[in-house]
Amino acid sequence: MDTRSTLKPTLEDYILEMETRPPDSGQVNEKDVWAQLHQKEADLLLAAELGKALLEKNEELTKQHEKLVDDYSTKVEHHNYRDLNYS
């Protein structure tokens, strides 16, 4: 995540964090179990944050889409009304 600001992390920040994390080696020893558990918990939190960010982005895009549809419908209605009055 972007540590340069205290703003809410963006979807891109979450994706970057996931992509830059070192891969799991697949080898398990007793000392690594706690580290793996900690990593799994961090992964779960990151997945939850990513899911929330995706939902928020979806809501934002849905609102934008609804506004565009409404604006377009209004323009079409005005255009049709104008054409009827000039016919």
C-alpha positions as CSV (number, residue, x, y, z in Angstrom):
1,M,0.0,0.0,0.0
2,D,1.0,3.6,-0.6
3,T,2.8,4.7,2.6
4,R,3.4,8.2,1.3
5,S,-0.1,9.3,2.3
6,T,-2.7,8.6,5.0
7,L,-5.4,8.4,2.4
8,K,-7.5,5.3,2.1
9,P,-5.7,2.7,0.0
10,T,-6.9,2.3,-3.6
11,L,-7.7,-0.9,-5.4
12,E,-4.4,-0.6,-7.2
13,D,-2.6,-0.4,-3.9
14,Y,-4.1,-3.8,-2.8
15,I,-3.3,-5.4,-6.1
16,L,0.3,-4.1,-6.0
17,E,0.7,-5.4,-2.4
18,M,-0.5,-8.9,-3.5
19,E,1.7,-8.9,-6.6
20,T,4.9,-7.8,-4.8
21,R,4.6,-10.3,-1.9
22,P,7.3,-13.1,-2.0
23,P,5.9,-16.5,-3.1
24,D,5.3,-19.4,-0.7
25,S,8.2,-21.8,-1.0
26,G,6.0,-24.8,-0.3
27,Q,8.4,-26.2,2.3
28,V,7.1,-26.5,5.8
29,N,9.1,-26.8,9.0
30,E,8.1,-26.2,12.6
31,K,9.6,-22.7,12.8
32,D,7.8,-21.7,9.6
33,V,4.4,-22.8,10.8
34,W,3.8,-19.6,12.8
35,A,5.1,-17.5,10.0
36,Q,2.8,-19.2,7.6
37,L,-0.1,-18.8,10.0
38,H,0.7,-15.1,10.2
39,Q,0.9,-14.9,6.4
40,K,-2.4,-16.6,6.0
41,E,-4.1,-14.2,8.4
42,A,-2.5,-11.3,6.5
43,D,-3.8,-12.8,3.2
44,L,-7.3,-13.1,4.7
45,L,-7.3,-9.5,5.8
46,L,-5.9,-8.4,2.4
47,A,-8.6,-10.4,0.6
48,A,-11.3,-8.9,2.7
49,E,-9.9,-5.4,2.1
50,L,-9.6,-6.1,-1.6
51,G,-13.2,-7.4,-1.7
52,K,-14.5,-4.3,0.0
53,A,-12.5,-2.1,-2.4
54,L,-14.0,-4.0,-5.3
55,L,-17.5,-3.6,-3.9
56,E,-17.0,0.2,-3.4
57,K,-15.6,0.6,-7.0
58,N,-18.6,-1.4,-8.3
59,E,-21.0,0.9,-6.5
60,E,-19.2,3.9,-7.8
61,L,-19.4,2.6,-11.4
62,T,-23.0,1.6,-11.0
63,K,-23.9,5.2,-9.9
64,Q,-22.0,6.6,-12.8
65,H,-23.7,4.3,-15.2
66,E,-27.2,5.1,-13.8
67,K,-26.4,8.9,-14.1
68,L,-25.3,8.4,-17.7
69,V,-28.4,6.4,-18.6
70,D,-30.6,9.1,-16.9
71,D,-28.8,11.9,-18.7
72,Y,-29.1,10.1,-22.1
73,S,-32.8,9.3,-21.5
74,T,-33.4,13.0,-20.7
75,K,-31.6,14.1,-23.9
76,V,-33.6,11.6,-26.0
77,E,-36.9,12.8,-24.5
78,H,-36.0,16.4,-25.2
79,H,-35.0,15.6,-28.7
80,N,-38.2,13.6,-29.4
81,Y,-40.3,16.4,-27.8
82,R,-38.6,19.0,-29.9
83,D,-39.1,16.9,-33.1
84,L,-42.8,16.5,-32.3
85,N,-43.3,20.2,-31.8
86,Y,-41.5,21.1,-35.0
87,S,-43.3,18.5,-37.2
